[in-house]
Amino acid sequence: MTEMDKLDAMLTEKGIAHIYDRAFQGGVQIIVPDAQKWYWDAVCTPYSYGGKAGYLEAMGINLLCHCGVEGWLTAEAVMILVDAAEKLGRKVR
């Protein structure tokens, strides 16, 4: 099971609505949408930080509290970020 498959399962288990794009720039992407655009996303592509090794790159100010990206993440690390952001009152779902 890939890190993205693990993240998909974890988000589903927590009841977090998301879109799993299995044809994103030669890799995969999960988007957690809101009514306008999206709260955050995670990608694993040949061009993302850690993507060639199967790790995830996450992006989204609500998730990371900054406008950059975080790479070389496992699915578990992304979920830790989700839980931490929720505790801070940030909209991540």
N, C-alpha and C positions, 0 to 999 in steps of 0.2 A: 504494500500500500504506500502510495506517495505521500509526501507532506501535504500536498493540496487535497488529496483524498481524505486524509486525516482531519484537515481543517474543515472540509465539507461536512464530515460526520459530526464533528464537535459543534459546529454552528447549528446543524440540524437538531442535535440533542438539546441544545440550549434554547431552541425555538427562535433563532435569529434568522430572519428572512434574508436570502442571498441568491445571487445568480452565479452559476458555475459555467464559465465560458471555456470549453475544452479546445478551442481553436483561436487562441489569442497570440499573435505575433510569434508563431512557432512554439508556443507553450500553452500555459493555462492561466486563468485569472478567476478570482472570486471577487464579486462586487457586493457590498452591503448597501443597498439603495435607500434613499429617502424619497420624498415626493418630488423634489426638484432635480437631483442629480445622484449623488452617492455620499455616504458617510466616510467610507474607507474601502480600500481594496488590497488584495494580496495577489502577487503574480509570481510565476516561475517560468522564465523564458531563458533562452541562451544569452539574452542581453541584460538580465536582471542580476543584482548583487546576490551571488550564491546560486543562481539558477542552473548553471552547468553542473553543479554538485547536487542538485535536487532540493536546495533550500528556497525559502520564500523571501520575497521583498514586499514590505507593506508601506502604504502611503495613505495619508489622510490626517488633517489637522486634528480632527476629533479623536482619533486613535492615538496619534503620536505626540500631540500638543506642540507640533511644529510643522512647517510646510515641506520638509524634506522627506527622505525615505529611510527606512531601516532595512538592511539586508541580512542574509545569512541566518534567517529565522526558521525555527521549527514550527509546526502547527501549535504545539504546546506553548511556545513563546508568544505567538500571536494571541492566543487565548488569554495569556497572562496580561498582555497589553489591553485587551478588551475588558477584562475584569477590573484592571486598575483605572481605566478611563471611566468606566461606569461608576466606580466608587468616588471619582472626582466630579461626578455629575455631568460628564460629557455625553453627547448623543452619539452612540455607536451602533444603534439598532433602530 
